[in-house]
């Protein structure tokens, strides 16, 4: 991971942080659980020291919480959705962590079969398949979409050697308000940097982060090479096409560019 540092900050107005939190300093990313997430999402989490899982927000069927877009290894233009069939007990107001999997045993069989069919020819599949088995087992043992989605992301991060820490928003203090809540969650980790997706930058009030001594970095990426379909296709595809080591190198290069942004922003702030 990139080096991190400690810094003092203006106190947040959130209530006191709960115990057993990470030591101060580092980078924080806040994101909903995604099922085998897109490459850009995984890269952002990989660059973070803490991933705060938004497990207490509304489930959105048009998002990636319960589905992933797979691309064929021999034809990237040939794509298909891999979906965890999900039931919302409280309708559209259902919270992510309460979303239930429909017919878990059947869902597990279908998802396993689809992954095998799509990626079984990859030379990297024999090494990855055992790591995915516990994720598929959770489909049956938990029956919860969010648990499976979070585990799928965590497994990919672990395959790439990520050593960060996962927290959940439901266990952390925060105020209402889109930016206010994100600020409080970041403060709870003691982070000095918040990695924000390009979508979040459209509404984020960065001054609230500045007031707490947290640098906001828009997490951008190239539009070339492995990143061409990075905002659309699951990270499974480049992982099984390139292998873990080459994908780690791509992520490290992206991290290095983000670190340069952090340094430049802090220099500007100090003058």
C-alpha positions in Angstrom: 0.0 0.0 0.0 1.0 3.6 -0.4 2.6 5.2 2.7 0.1 6.9 5.1 0.6 9.6 7.7 -1.0 11.1 10.8 -2.5 14.5 11.0 -4.6 16.6 13.4 -8.1 17.7 12.4 -11.0 19.8 13.4 -13.4 17.7 15.4 -16.5 16.4 13.7 -19.9 17.1 15.2 -20.7 13.4 15.0 -21.1 11.6 18.3 -18.0 9.9 19.8 -16.5 7.1 17.7 -17.1 3.5 18.9 -14.2 1.4 20.2 -12.0 -0.9 18.3 -11.4 1.4 15.3 -8.2 1.6 13.3 -5.4 3.9 14.4 -5.5 7.4 12.9 -4.2 8.1 9.4 -4.6 6.5 6.0 -7.1 6.5 3.2 -10.8 5.7 3.4 -13.3 4.5 0.7 -17.0 4.3 1.3 -19.1 2.1 -1.0 -22.1 -0.1 -1.1 -21.6 -3.9 -1.3 -21.3 -4.8 -4.9 -21.5 -8.4 -6.3 -18.1 -9.1 -8.0 -17.6 -5.3 -8.5 -16.5 -3.5 -11.5 -12.8 -2.9 -12.0 -12.9 0.8 -11.1 -14.7 0.1 -7.9 -12.3 -2.7 -6.9 -9.3 -0.4 -7.7 -10.6 2.3 -5.5 -11.1 -0.1 -2.6 -7.7 -1.6 -3.2 -6.1 1.8 -2.8 -7.9 2.4 0.5 -6.7 1.4 4.0 -10.3 1.2 5.2 -13.5 0.2 3.2 -16.6 1.3 5.0 -19.4 -0.8 3.6 -22.7 1.1 3.3 -24.9 -1.6 4.6 -27.8 0.5 5.9 -28.9 2.4 2.8 -31.8 1.6 0.4 -31.3 -1.3 -2.0 -31.3 -0.2 -5.7 -32.2 -2.8 -8.3 -30.6 -0.8 -11.1 -27.2 -0.7 -9.3 -24.6 -3.4 -8.9 -25.5 -4.6 -5.4 -26.9 -7.9 -6.7 -25.5 -8.2 -10.2 -22.3 -8.1 -12.2 -21.6 -7.8 -15.9 -19.3 -10.5 -17.2 -17.3 -10.4 -20.4 -16.1 -13.4 -22.3 -12.3 -13.9 -22.2 -12.1 -14.5 -25.9 -14.5 -11.8 -26.9 -14.8 -8.8 -24.5 -17.7 -7.4 -26.5 -19.8 -10.5 -25.6 -21.3 -9.8 -22.2 -23.9 -11.1 -19.9 -25.4 -10.3 -16.5 -24.7 -12.5 -13.5 -27.5 -11.8 -11.0 -28.3 -12.8 -7.4 -32.1 -13.1 -7.5 -33.3 -10.8 -4.8 -36.5 -10.4 -2.8 -37.3 -7.1 -1.1 -39.4 -7.8 1.9 -40.2 -4.1 2.5 -40.5 -3.2 -1.2 -38.4 -0.3 -2.5 -37.6 0.9 1.0 -35.8 -2.3 1.9 -32.4 -1.7 3.4 -29.5 -3.4 1.6 -28.6 -5.8 4.5 -32.2 -7.0 4.6 -32.5 -8.0 1.0 -33.1 -11.7 0.7 -31.9 -14.2 -2.0 -34.7 -16.0 -3.8 -34.2 -19.8 -3.8 -30.6 -19.8 -2.5 -29.7 -23.4 -3.5 -30.8 -22.9 -7.1 -29.1 -19.4 -7.2 -25.8 -21.0 -6.0 -25.9 -23.7 -8.7 -26.7 -21.3 -11.5 -24.0 -18.7 -10.4 -21.4 -21.4 -10.0 -22.2 -22.9 -13.4 -22.1 -19.5 -15.1 -18.7 -18.6 -13.6 -17.3 -21.9 -14.7 -18.7 -21.6 -18.2 -17.4 -18.0 -18.6 -14.0 -18.3 -17.0 -13.2 -22.0 -16.8 -10.8 -21.8 -19.8 -8.6 -19.2 -18.1 -5.2 -20.5 -16.8 -5.9 -18.6 -13.6 -9.2 -20.2 -13.0 -7.9 -23.3 -11.0 -6.3 -20.9 -8.5 -9.3 -18.6 -8.2 -12.1 -21.2 -8.0 -11.3 -22.4 -4.5 -11.3 -18.8 -3.2 -14.7 -18.2 -4.7 -16.2 -21.4 -3.1 -16.9 -19.7 0.3 -18.6 -16.8 -1.4 -21.0 -19.2 -3.2 -21.6 -21.1 0.0 -22.8 -17.9 1.7 -25.6 -17.7 -0.8 -27.1 -20.7 1.0 -25.9 -20.2 4.5 -26.9 -16.5 4.9 -29.6 -16.1 2.2 -28.7 -12.4 2.2 -27.6 -10.5 -0.9 -25.5 -8.0 0.9 -23.5 -10.6 2.7 -22.7 -12.4 -0.5 -21.9 -9.1 -2.4 -19.5 -7.9 0.4 -17.8 -11.3 0.5 -17.3 -11.4 -3.3 -15.6 -8.0 -3.1 -13.5 -9.0 0.0 -12.4 -12.2 -1.7 -11.1 -10.4 -4.8 -9.3 -7.9 -2.7 -7.7 -10.7 -0.7 -6.6 -12.5 -3.9 -4.8 -9.3 -4.9 -3.1 -9.1 -1.5 -5.1 -6.2 0.0 -4.3 -5.8 3.7 -6.9 -3.1 4.6 -9.8 -3.2 7.0 -13.5 -3.4 6.5 -16.0 -1.5 8.6 -19.8 -1.1 8.2 -21.7 2.1 8.3 -24.4 0.7 10.5 -21.9 0.4 13.4 -20.5 3.9 13.1 -21.9 7.3 14.2 -22.9 9.8 11.5 -25.3 12.7 10.9 -28.0 12.8 8.2 -27.1 14.6 5.0 -25.2 13.0 2.1 -21.9 14.8 2.6 -22.2 15.1 6.3 -22.6 11.4 6.7 -19.6 10.6 4.5 -17.5 13.1 6.5 -18.5 11.5 9.8 -17.8 8.0 8.6 -14.4 9.0 7.3 -13.6 10.8 10.5 -14.5 7.6 12.5 -11.6 5.8 10.8 -9.2 8.6 11.5 -8.5 8.9 7.7 -6.6 11.7 6.3 -7.7 11.0 2.7 -11.1 10.2 1.3 -11.1 8.4 -2.1 -14.2 9.5 -3.9 -15.7 8.0 -7.1 -16.4 10.4 -10.0 -20.1 10.1 -9.4 -19.8 11.3 -5.8 -17.8 14.3 -6.8 -20.9 15.7 -8.5 -22.6 16.4 -5.2 -19.9 16.3 -2.6 -19.3 19.4 -0.4 -15.5 19.1 -0.2 -15.3 22.0 2.2 -16.8 19.8 5.0 -14.0 17.4 4.5 -11.4 20.2 4.5 -12.7 21.4 7.8 -11.9 18.0 9.3 -8.4 17.8 7.8 -9.4 15.2 5.2 -8.2 15.5 1.6 -10.8 14.5 -1.0 -9.2 12.7 -4.0 -11.5 12.1 -7.0 -10.5 8.5 -7.9 -10.0 8.6 -11.7 -8.5 6.2 -14.1 -7.3 5.8 -17.6 -9.6 5.1 -20.5 -7.1 2.8 -22.2 -5.8 -0.7 -21.8 -7.3 -2.7 -19.0 -9.5 0.3 -18.0 -11.4 0.5 -21.3 -14.5 -1.2 -19.8 -13.5 -0.6 -16.2 -16.8 1.1 -15.3 -19.0 -1.5 -16.9 -17.4 -5.0 -16.5 -16.8 -7.0 -13.4 -13.1 -7.1 -12.2 -13.4 -10.9 -12.6 -12.8 -10.5 -16.3 -9.4 -8.7 -16.2 -8.3 -10.7 -13.2 -8.8 -14.0 -15.1 -7.4 -12.5 -18.3 -4.3 -11.0 -16.8 -3.8 -12.9 -13.6 -3.4 -11.4 -10.1 0.2 -10.1 -10.4 -0.4 -8.1 -13.6 -3.6 -6.7 -12.2 -1.9 -5.7 -9.0 0.7 -3.8 -11.1 -2.1 -1.9 -12.8 -3.7 -1.0 -9.5 -0.3 0.0 -8.1 0.3 2.4 -11.0 -3.1 3.9 -10.5 -2.4 4.3 -6.7 0.8 6.1 -7.5 -1.0 8.6 -9.7 -3.5 9.2 -6.9 -0.7 9.7 -4.3 0.6 12.5 -6.5 -2.8 14.2 -6.4 -2.8 13.9 -2.6 0.7 15.5 -2.3 -0.2 18.4 -4.7 -3.4 19.2 -2.9 -1.8 19.2 0.5 1.0 21.5 -0.7 -1.6 23.9 -2.1 -3.4 23.8 1.2 -0.3 24.6 3.2 0.5 27.8 1.2 
